[in-house]
Every structure is written in structure tokens, then in C-alpha cells.
Amino acid sequence: MAEIDPELAKLRLGAISPPRLDPIPCKATWIYLPDAYYNAVAKVIGTSFSPEEISAGRRAELLTSVANGVVSHSQLLPVTRLLASADLSGAELASVLSSYIYALDRLRGDAHSFYWTAGRNSVDEFAALVSRLDSQGIGALPLITSIRRYIVANFNTMPCSPLESPNDGKLPVAVQDFNNKFSKHLNAAGLSLITGEEIEGAVQDTAPAEVAPPRWESKEMSDLILSLQKLPDMPRENSAIEARYKDYLLQLNGWSNRSEPESDFFHQKAMLYFGVIERLGPSAMRTNVLIDFVKFLEQNSYHQVSRVDWFFYARRLLNLGARPAERADVVYALVSSGDPVLSIYGRLELWKGMHASSQVSVSTKTTR
């Protein structure tokens, strides 16, 4: 979008509300990856501001808001990379720097995210930003001092499995890298290298223990998943298997939300419908399930749930089935929908199919 309509891209970016990035439990096996958002910011920064807007400080205002939004260690590296690589004037970079340092000084705790960040060559990213400041004639000492505080304070948190560094008596690699890359700056400012004694007083991380995601706390969801896993595939009509699917669909269609967030319920039930559809070959049963799922989308329209989520499942429905018989079922379910958007999608697919057939017919006649 930034290439086609830079102004619209800027407006769309401003409408994006970053998700909450709460501290991650220490023994978690996942991590936040927000890099794509900051790549989008970088694109807009490079294409969507006029010289007049840049002079008026509009671009610096956007970057300041981005820096102020850093609340997780996982955001730190992409934001650092953004500031180091963006084609900013010295005045813009200097104006954003204080917000970046403030964010760095308040990033404490969440050992899981910190140890993961520390293992991604984080010091190289800091060094690139310091080098950029040096080239712009901006004093880098406040930033280096803040980086030092950040590293010492967070390595004083209890090492976090499975991302903790091996306890071999050596300084962590990130600390060694910091000492190596910034020794000249530190010496010039009368600051010492980070020592082992400074990071020995580890304190227990306060992140909550790993628990099952809330979506698995629903007994109805758990029961429906277990029942779905027991259903065999039905590539062709089979009355005995079909009876089992009918019983299951009575449970699935009758499942209504009582206590979960609406978005969780929507995702859960949509995934279960697709679990059924993907087990069925072309059949009256599959057609009925497709119609049931389209009705589910009608009842939970994009006015009620997230538009992104709703259109994700609508698009997934359109992509179902490579064989003509399977596609015909999908198109029929959509065309029959009472929702105008779904019905239009179905009619467009129908038109595309008819248009493709006419093209093949014309091509065959021409060849003859």
C-alpha cells in the first residue's frame, strides 16, 4: 500500500493498535515476534511523509510514539534496528532518542523475553544505533549508559529456562559483546566494564507460572476437540460414519458461548468446523457442514467480531477444495447465504468459474 498510496498507508498504520505484550512465563516455549509491524513502520517512514511534514516534525512524532510503545524486550531489537536504519535527520534522531532511552530504562523483568533478546545479537543492534549517532554528531553516552543499566539489571533476574545461558563461570555472551564493543566509549566516560560481581545477585523472576491458555479451560471446547479427534475421515459416502458425524454436528451446532471472550469462542468454533470439513469428501454431509459454517459466519458477522478474524475464515472457506465438486459445494453455500458479503463472494466465484469455462471453450474452437 505504501508504494501505491503512501498517504493511505500512513493512515492505516495509525489505525493499528499494537496488542498487549504481557510478561511471558519463564518456562514457556514461545516468544513474541513483532518484527513485521516495525517493518511496516519503516516502509511508511521511508515513503509516506512529504518534506513539509518532515520539517514540521510529523515523522519524528510517529517514531516517538513507536518508541514510547516499547513495553517488551521482544520489541526492543526491531525498534533499535528501525532507528539505526531509517533515513532520519540528526534533529529527528535526537528528538526520538530520549523516548527510546526512557523505554530502555523501564524494561525490567520478563526474563524469558530478555534472555531470548540477549541471544539474538542484541549488542550488535545497539552498536549500529550508537554508530549512527556518532555519524550524526549526536552524543551517544546517555544511550550507552542506559544500555549498560539495562543489561546489568536484567541479567540480575533469575536465569530463565529454556533460554538461560550455561553456567560455566564465564560472563554471558551479551555482556562480553557489550564490554568488547563499548570499551572505548566507557573508558572515555570514566565508566567501567560490566563485571561478574554486578550480575551475580540474581533475583527470582516475577512472571507468572506457565498455565494452559484460557481457550483450553472451556470444557465444551475440550470435549469437542476430543470427540473430533475420534472421527475417521469420510472420503466417500458411508452411512455408519455419517451417523457419527451427525451426532457430532448436533453438539457443535448447539455449542453457544457462556463465559469466554467472544473472539476466543469465534476462533474455537470456526476451527472445529474446519476440522470436520477437512475430514469429508464430496457428499451431502459435507455440503450441509459448509452451509452450517456459512450460517455461523452470518450469526457472527464482521460487525460483531474482529474484521480481520472474520475475513480470515471467509478467505479460508474460499480456498477450500481443489476439485470441481468440492469447489461447487463451497460456492453453493456462499451463494445461498443471507449475508450480502458472503453471497457476493459466492457469486464472484461462480462468475469466475463460468468465465474460465468460456475461455477454455473459445480457446478450443480457435485451435480447431
C-alpha positions as CSV (number, residue, x, y, z in Angstrom):
1,M,0.0,0.0,0.0
2,A,2.9,2.4,0.8
3,E,4.0,2.0,-2.9
4,I,0.5,2.6,-4.3
5,D,-1.0,5.2,-1.9
6,P,1.6,6.5,0.7
7,E,-1.0,8.7,2.4
8,L,-3.5,5.9,2.9
9,A,-0.7,3.6,4.1
10,K,0.2,6.2,6.8
11,L,-3.5,6.4,7.9
12,R,-3.8,2.7,8.0
13,L,-0.7,2.3,10.1
14,G,-2.0,4.9,12.5
15,A,-5.2,2.8,12.9
16,I,-3.3,-0.3,14.0
17,S,-3.5,-0.8,17.7
18,P,-0.5,-2.9,18.9
19,P,-1.5,-5.9,21.0
20,R,-0.8,-6.2,24.7
21,L,2.6,-7.9,25.3
22,D,2.3,-9.2,28.8
23,P,5.4,-10.9,30.5
24,I,5.9,-14.4,29.3
25,P,6.0,-17.3,31.8
26,C,9.6,-18.4,32.3
27,K,9.2,-22.0,31.1
28,A,7.2,-21.0,28.0
29,T,8.2,-22.4,24.6
30,W,7.0,-19.4,22.6
31,I,8.0,-15.8,22.2
32,Y,6.5,-12.6,20.7
33,L,7.7,-11.7,17.2
34,P,6.5,-8.2,16.4
35,D,9.1,-7.5,13.7
36,A,6.5,-7.3,10.9
37,Y,4.8,-4.3,12.5
38,Y,8.1,-2.4,12.7
39,N,9.0,-3.4,9.1
40,A,5.7,-1.7,8.1
41,V,6.6,1.4,10.2
42,A,10.0,1.5,8.4
43,K,8.2,1.4,5.0
44,V,5.9,4.2,5.9
45,I,8.7,6.3,7.4
46,G,10.5,6.0,4.1
47,T,7.7,6.7,1.7
48,S,4.7,8.5,3.2
49,F,5.9,11.8,4.6
50,S,6.3,14.9,2.5
51,P,9.3,17.3,3.0
52,E,6.9,19.8,4.6
53,E,5.6,17.1,7.1
54,I,9.2,16.1,7.9
55,S,10.2,19.7,8.6
56,A,7.2,20.1,10.8
57,G,8.2,17.1,12.9
58,R,5.4,14.8,11.9
59,R,7.7,11.8,11.1
60,A,9.6,12.3,14.4
61,E,6.2,12.3,16.2
62,L,5.4,8.9,14.7
63,L,8.7,7.5,15.7
64,T,8.4,8.9,19.2
65,S,5.1,7.2,19.7
66,V,6.6,4.0,18.4
67,A,9.5,4.3,21.0
68,N,7.1,5.1,23.8
69,G,5.1,2.0,22.9
70,V,8.0,-0.4,23.8
71,V,6.9,-2.4,26.7
72,S,8.5,-5.8,26.0
73,H,12.1,-6.9,25.4
74,S,10.9,-8.5,22.2
75,Q,10.1,-5.1,20.7
76,L,13.5,-3.6,21.6
77,L,15.6,-5.0,18.7
78,P,13.2,-4.2,15.8
79,V,12.8,-0.6,17.2
80,T,16.6,-0.3,17.6
81,R,17.0,-1.5,14.1
82,L,14.4,0.9,12.8
83,L,16.1,3.9,14.4
84,A,19.5,2.9,13.2
85,S,18.5,2.2,9.6
86,A,15.8,4.9,8.9
87,D,16.9,7.9,6.8
88,L,16.4,10.4,9.6
89,S,17.9,13.8,10.0
90,G,20.1,14.5,13.1
91,A,17.3,16.6,14.6
92,E,14.8,13.8,14.1
93,L,17.0,11.2,15.6
94,A,17.9,13.4,18.6
95,S,14.3,14.1,19.3
96,V,13.3,10.4,19.3
97,L,16.4,9.3,21.3
98,S,15.1,10.5,24.7
99,S,11.9,8.4,24.3
100,Y,14.0,5.4,23.3
101,I,16.2,5.8,26.4
102,Y,13.2,6.2,28.6
103,A,11.7,2.9,27.2
104,L,15.1,1.1,27.7
105,D,15.3,2.3,31.3
106,R,11.9,0.9,32.2
107,L,12.3,-2.6,30.6
108,R,12.8,-4.8,33.6
109,G,11.6,-8.3,34.4
110,D,10.1,-10.8,32.0
111,A,13.3,-12.9,32.0
112,H,12.1,-15.2,29.2
113,S,11.8,-12.3,26.7
114,F,15.1,-10.8,27.9
115,Y,17.2,-14.0,27.6
116,W,15.7,-14.6,24.1
117,T,16.5,-11.0,23.1
118,A,20.0,-11.2,24.5
119,G,20.7,-14.3,22.4
120,R,19.8,-12.5,19.1
121,N,23.0,-10.5,18.7
122,S,21.3,-7.6,20.6
123,V,24.6,-5.8,21.3
124,D,25.2,-5.6,17.5
125,E,21.9,-3.8,17.1
126,F,22.8,-1.4,19.9
127,A,26.2,-0.8,18.4
128,A,24.7,0.0,15.0
129,L,22.5,2.7,16.6
130,V,25.4,4.1,18.5
131,S,27.4,4.2,15.3
132,R,24.6,6.1,13.7
133,L,24.5,8.7,16.5
134,D,28.3,9.1,16.2
135,S,28.0,9.7,12.4
136,Q,25.2,12.4,13.1
137,G,27.3,14.1,15.7
138,I,24.9,13.2,18.5
139,G,26.3,12.4,21.9
140,A,25.9,8.6,22.4
141,L,27.0,8.5,26.1
142,P,23.5,8.7,27.6
143,L,22.4,5.8,25.4
144,I,25.4,3.7,26.2
145,T,24.9,4.3,29.9
146,S,21.3,3.3,29.6
147,I,22.2,0.1,27.7
148,R,24.7,-0.8,30.5
149,R,22.0,-0.3,33.1
150,Y,19.6,-2.4,31.0
151,I,22.0,-5.3,30.7
152,V,23.1,-5.3,34.3
153,A,19.6,-5.0,35.7
154,N,18.1,-7.8,33.6
155,F,20.9,-10.2,34.0
156,N,20.3,-9.8,37.7
157,T,17.0,-11.6,37.1
158,M,17.0,-15.3,37.7
159,P,18.1,-17.1,34.5
160,C,15.1,-18.3,32.6
161,S,14.9,-21.9,31.2
162,P,14.9,-22.9,28.4
163,L,16.7,-19.8,27.2
164,E,19.2,-19.3,30.0
165,S,22.9,-19.1,29.3
166,P,25.1,-22.1,30.5
167,N,26.5,-21.6,34.0
168,D,30.2,-22.1,33.0
169,G,31.7,-19.4,35.2
170,K,32.1,-17.0,32.2
171,L,30.3,-13.8,31.6
172,P,27.2,-14.1,29.4
173,V,27.9,-13.7,25.7
174,A,25.9,-10.5,25.6
175,V,27.9,-9.0,28.4
176,Q,31.1,-9.9,26.8
177,D,30.0,-8.4,23.5
178,F,29.0,-5.2,25.3
179,N,32.3,-4.9,27.0
180,N,34.2,-5.5,23.7
181,K,32.2,-3.1,21.6
182,F,31.8,-0.2,24.0
183,S,35.1,-0.4,26.0
184,K,36.4,2.8,24.3
185,H,33.2,4.7,25.0
186,L,33.1,3.5,28.6
187,N,36.8,4.3,29.3
188,A,36.4,7.8,27.7
189,A,33.5,8.5,30.1
190,G,35.2,7.0,33.1
191,L,32.8,4.1,33.3
192,S,33.9,0.5,34.0
193,L,33.2,-2.6,32.0
194,I,30.4,-4.9,33.3
195,T,31.8,-7.3,35.8
196,G,30.7,-10.7,37.0
197,E,30.0,-9.3,40.5
198,E,27.5,-6.9,39.1
199,I,25.3,-9.6,37.7
200,E,25.7,-12.2,40.5
201,G,22.8,-11.1,42.7
202,A,20.1,-12.8,40.7
203,V,16.5,-12.3,42.0
204,Q,13.6,-14.5,41.2
205,D,11.6,-13.5,38.1
206,T,8.1,-12.5,39.0
207,A,6.5,-13.7,35.8
208,P,3.5,-16.0,36.4
209,A,3.9,-19.7,36.0
210,E,3.1,-21.3,32.7
211,V,-0.6,-22.2,32.5
212,A,-2.7,-23.6,29.8
213,P,-4.1,-20.8,27.5
214,P,-7.6,-19.7,28.6
215,R,-9.1,-21.3,25.4
216,W,-8.4,-24.7,26.8
217,E,-10.2,-24.0,30.1
218,S,-13.5,-24.4,28.3
219,K,-14.8,-27.9,29.0
220,E,-17.1,-27.7,25.9
221,M,-14.1,-26.9,23.7
222,S,-12.0,-29.7,25.2
223,D,-14.8,-32.3,24.8
224,L,-15.5,-31.2,21.2
225,I,-11.8,-31.5,20.3
226,L,-11.5,-35.0,21.8
227,S,-14.7,-36.1,20.0
228,L,-13.4,-34.6,16.7
229,Q,-10.1,-36.5,17.0
230,K,-12.0,-39.8,17.3
231,L,-13.9,-39.2,14.0
232,P,-12.5,-41.1,11.0
233,D,-12.1,-39.4,7.6
234,M,-15.0,-40.0,5.2
235,P,-13.7,-39.6,1.6
236,R,-16.9,-41.1,0.2
237,E,-20.5,-41.7,1.4
238,N,-20.6,-44.2,4.3
239,S,-23.8,-44.4,6.3
240,A,-22.2,-45.7,9.5
241,I,-19.6,-43.0,9.6
242,E,-22.1,-40.4,8.6
243,A,-24.3,-41.2,11.6
244,R,-21.3,-40.4,13.9
245,Y,-20.8,-37.0,12.1
246,K,-24.4,-36.2,12.5
247,D,-24.2,-36.7,16.3
248,Y,-21.1,-34.6,16.4
249,L,-22.6,-31.8,14.5
250,L,-25.6,-31.7,16.8
251,Q,-23.1,-31.0,19.6
252,L,-21.1,-28.4,17.6
253,N,-24.1,-26.5,16.3
254,G,-25.6,-26.4,19.7
255,W,-22.5,-25.1,21.4
256,S,-23.1,-21.5,22.5
257,N,-20.8,-19.1,24.3
258,R,-21.4,-18.6,28.0
259,S,-18.2,-17.4,29.6
260,E,-15.4,-16.9,27.2
261,P,-14.3,-13.8,25.3
262,E,-16.2,-13.5,22.1
263,S,-13.1,-13.6,19.9
264,D,-11.9,-16.9,21.6
265,F,-15.2,-18.5,21.1
266,F,-15.4,-17.5,17.5
267,H,-11.9,-18.9,16.7
268,Q,-12.6,-22.1,18.6
269,K,-15.8,-22.9,16.9
270,A,-14.5,-21.9,13.4
271,M,-11.5,-24.2,13.8
272,L,-13.8,-27.1,14.8
273,Y,-16.0,-26.6,11.7
274,F,-12.9,-26.7,9.5
275,G,-11.7,-29.8,11.3
276,V,-15.0,-31.5,10.2
277,I,-14.9,-30.1,6.7
278,E,-11.4,-31.3,6.0
279,R,-12.3,-34.9,7.0
280,L,-15.1,-35.1,4.5
281,G,-15.0,-35.8,0.8
282,P,-17.7,-34.5,-1.6
283,S,-21.1,-35.6,-0.1
284,A,-24.4,-34.3,1.1
285,M,-22.9,-34.3,4.6
286,R,-20.0,-32.0,3.5
287,T,-22.5,-29.7,1.8
288,N,-24.6,-29.5,5.0
289,V,-21.5,-28.7,7.1
290,L,-20.4,-25.9,4.7
291,I,-23.9,-24.4,5.0
292,D,-23.8,-24.7,8.8
293,F,-20.4,-22.9,8.8
294,V,-21.7,-20.1,6.5
295,K,-24.6,-19.6,8.9
296,F,-22.1,-19.4,11.7
297,L,-20.3,-16.6,9.9
298,E,-23.7,-14.9,9.3
299,Q,-24.5,-15.1,13.0
300,N,-21.1,-13.8,14.0
301,S,-20.7,-11.1,11.4
302,Y,-17.6,-8.8,11.0
303,H,-19.6,-6.1,12.8
304,Q,-19.5,-8.2,15.9
305,V,-16.1,-9.9,15.8
306,S,-12.8,-8.6,14.5
307,R,-13.0,-7.9,10.8
308,V,-9.5,-9.4,10.3
309,D,-10.6,-12.7,12.0
310,W,-13.9,-12.8,10.2
311,F,-12.4,-12.3,6.7
312,F,-9.6,-14.7,7.5
313,Y,-12.1,-17.6,7.9
314,A,-14.2,-16.3,4.9
315,R,-11.0,-16.4,2.8
316,R,-10.1,-19.9,4.1
317,L,-13.5,-21.1,3.1
318,L,-13.0,-19.7,-0.4
319,N,-9.7,-21.6,-0.6
320,L,-11.2,-25.0,0.2
321,G,-11.1,-27.7,-2.3
322,A,-9.1,-28.1,-5.4
323,R,-11.5,-30.5,-7.2
324,P,-14.5,-29.0,-9.1
325,A,-17.0,-31.0,-7.0
326,E,-15.5,-29.6,-3.8
327,R,-15.5,-26.0,-5.1
328,A,-19.1,-26.3,-6.2
329,D,-20.2,-27.1,-2.7
330,V,-18.4,-24.1,-1.3
331,V,-19.8,-21.8,-4.0
332,Y,-23.3,-23.1,-3.4
333,A,-23.1,-22.5,0.3
334,L,-21.9,-18.9,-0.2
335,V,-24.4,-18.0,-2.9
336,S,-27.2,-19.3,-0.7
337,S,-26.1,-17.1,2.3
338,G,-28.3,-14.4,3.6
339,D,-25.2,-12.3,4.4
340,P,-24.6,-9.9,1.4
341,V,-20.8,-10.1,1.6
342,L,-20.7,-13.9,1.6
343,S,-23.3,-14.0,-1.1
344,I,-21.3,-11.6,-3.3
345,Y,-18.1,-13.7,-2.7
346,G,-20.1,-16.8,-3.9
347,R,-21.4,-15.0,-7.0
348,L,-17.9,-13.8,-7.9
349,E,-16.6,-17.3,-7.6
350,L,-19.5,-18.6,-9.8
351,W,-18.7,-15.9,-12.4
352,K,-15.0,-16.7,-12.3
353,G,-15.8,-20.4,-12.9
354,M,-18.2,-19.6,-15.8
355,H,-15.7,-17.1,-17.3
356,A,-12.9,-19.7,-17.1
357,S,-15.1,-22.3,-18.8
358,S,-16.0,-19.9,-21.7
359,Q,-12.3,-19.0,-22.2
360,V,-11.4,-22.7,-22.5
361,S,-14.3,-23.1,-25.0
362,V,-13.1,-20.2,-27.1
363,S,-9.5,-21.4,-27.0
364,T,-10.6,-24.9,-28.1
365,K,-12.6,-23.5,-31.1
366,T,-9.7,-21.3,-32.1
367,T,-7.3,-24.3,-32.1
368,R,-9.6,-26.3,-34.3
